[in-house]
Amino acid sequence: MIIAYESKTGFTKRYADMLAERTGSKAYRAKELPPADKDEEIIFLGWIMAGKVQGLDKVRKRNVIAVCASGTARTAEPDNETVIARNKIEDKPFFYLRGGCLPLKELKGLDKILMAMFLKMLKSRKEKDEELEEGISNIENGFDGVREENLEPVLQWLSTR
Ligand SMILES: Cc1cc2nc3c(=O)[nH]c(=O)nc-3n(C[C@H](O)[C@H](O)[C@H](O)COP(=O)(O)O)c2cc1C
């Protein structure tokens, strides 16, 4: 088994490296996956952008046995079911891993524009609960939610197969 990942700002890479260490597997960026064995089992980890797991299309033809996706919020945005359907991974185990984000002012290009739009949308909501306030603060100030314990469900699933 090997691990493939796509990570723009490093949060997902940290999970990939942790998973590699915990399972004794190697972790590769999706575009650097060795072509060698087409049947080799792959666990894929990617960051979510607008509901799409980034980098997943690069490994579609390979033997991906599970998909992990990282976002900033407590749960996947918009939600697990939408992410699973949007990425056509209904046939595989899916794990959401809470990642993190850089402060908005450190983002660049399209990422910054999209996040600024998302922030505006969150701020315009009339009823702001604690989770929404947290989301707004995380986008503005940055947030690091990477925790080794978040990988437990993945490790648990691996141990039962
Ligand atoms: C432009 C943009 C769009 C995003 N869209 C989503 C999304 O649709 N759902 C979600 O859960 N997280 C979304 N995120 C949050 C990222 O997936 C999260 O910050 C992730 O942990 C970053 O991983 P990385 O550091 O490996 O690139 C978005 C982030 C950016 C910058």
The ligand as an SDF file (V2000), in Angstrom:
LIG
                    3D

 31 33  0  0  0  0  0  0  0  0999 V2000
  -10.3280   28.5410   -2.5710 C   0  0  0  0  0  0  0  0  0  0  0  0
  -10.6120   27.5500   -1.4890 C   0  0  0  0  0  0  0  0  0  0  0  0
  -11.7720   26.7820   -1.5320 C   0  0  0  0  0  0  0  0  0  0  0  0
  -12.0620   25.8560   -0.5200 C   0  0  0  0  0  0  0  0  0  0  0  0
  -13.2010   25.1030   -0.5930 N   0  0  0  0  0  0  0  0  0  0  0  0
  -13.4860   24.1970    0.3930 C   0  0  0  0  0  0  0  0  0  0  0  0
  -14.6740   23.3860    0.3270 C   0  0  0  0  0  0  0  0  0  0  0  0
  -15.4490   23.4470   -0.6150 O   0  0  0  0  0  0  0  0  0  0  0  0
  -14.9110   22.5250    1.3390 N   0  0  0  0  0  0  0  0  0  0  0  0
  -14.0660   22.4040    2.4180 C   0  0  0  0  0  0  0  0  0  0  0  0
  -14.3580   21.5980    3.3270 O   0  0  0  0  0  0  0  0  0  0  0  0
  -12.9200   23.1410    2.4950 N   0  0  0  0  0  0  0  0  0  0  0  0
  -12.6300   24.0320    1.5130 C   0  0  0  0  0  0  0  0  0  0  0  0
  -11.4650   24.7810    1.5840 N   0  0  0  0  0  0  0  0  0  0  0  0
  -10.5560   24.5870    2.7240 C   0  0  0  0  0  0  0  0  0  0  0  0
   -9.3180   23.7510    2.3570 C   0  0  0  0  0  0  0  0  0  0  0  0
   -9.6930   22.5400    1.8040 O   0  0  0  0  0  0  0  0  0  0  0  0
   -8.4560   23.5310    3.6110 C   0  0  0  0  0  0  0  0  0  0  0  0
   -7.9080   24.7750    3.9280 O   0  0  0  0  0  0  0  0  0  0  0  0
   -7.3730   22.4620    3.4540 C   0  0  0  0  0  0  0  0  0  0  0  0
   -7.0580   21.9210    4.7230 O   0  0  0  0  0  0  0  0  0  0  0  0
   -6.1120   22.9740    2.7990 C   0  0  0  0  0  0  0  0  0  0  0  0
   -5.2410   21.8840    2.5920 O   0  0  0  0  0  0  0  0  0  0  0  0
   -3.7400   22.0440    2.0670 P   0  0  0  0  0  0  0  0  0  0  0  0
   -2.9870   22.8830    3.0720 O   0  0  0  0  0  0  0  0  0  0  0  0
   -3.2290   20.6560    2.0250 O   0  0  0  0  0  0  0  0  0  0  0  0
   -3.7610   22.6940    0.7250 O   0  0  0  0  0  0  0  0  0  0  0  0
  -11.1530   25.7040    0.5820 C   0  0  0  0  0  0  0  0  0  0  0  0
   -9.9800   26.4770    0.6090 C   0  0  0  0  0  0  0  0  0  0  0  0
   -9.6980   27.3850   -0.4030 C   0  0  0  0  0  0  0  0  0  0  0  0
   -8.4250   28.1940   -0.3280 C   0  0  0  0  0  0  0  0  0  0  0  0
  1  2  1  0
  2  3  1  0
  2 30  2  0
  3  4  2  0
  4  5  1  0
  4 28  1  0
  5  6  2  0
  6  7  1  0
  6 13  1  0
  7  8  2  0
  7  9  1  0
  9 10  1  0
 10 11  2  0
 10 12  1  0
 12 13  2  0
 13 14  1  0
 14 15  1  0
 14 28  1  0
 15 16  1  0
 16 17  1  0
 16 18  1  0
 18 19  1  0
 18 20  1  0
 20 21  1  0
 20 22  1  0
 22 23  1  0
 23 24  1  0
 24 25  2  0
 24 26  1  0
 24 27  1  0
 28 29  2  0
 29 30  1  0
 30 31  1  0
M  END
$$$$
